[in-house]
């Protein structure tokens, strides 16, 4: 189980690095927003992996709360980018 968690965290770290490189080369705000969400939620995945390894329920609660805030931020950013159109 521990090896699976470590491999998962390495893959999430790689996706963060690739995402940061994509943010630097993106041409529009929509692409940056989507990749920013990828980086944010990959970071939450790493926090979840660390909390599984440490058996910490507080870190899991913090990650769940951050996920809820992240979803709300994504919706707000989508409304800003589309200028309120549906």
Residue pairs with C-beta under 8 A, 6 or more apart in sequence:
2 53
5 49
5 52
5 53
6 49
8 45
8 49
9 45
9 46
9 49
9 50
12 42
12 43
12 45
12 46
12 49
13 42
13 46
15 38
15 39
15 42
16 39
16 42
16 43
16 46
19 35
19 36
19 38
19 39
19 42
20 39
22 31
22 35
23 32
23 35
23 36
23 39
26 32
26 35
29 81
30 81
33 74
33 77
33 78
33 81
37 70
37 74
40 70
41 67
41 70
44 63
44 66
44 67
44 70
47 59
47 62
47 63
47 66
48 59
48 60
48 63
50 56
50 59
51 57
51 58
51 59
51 60
51 63
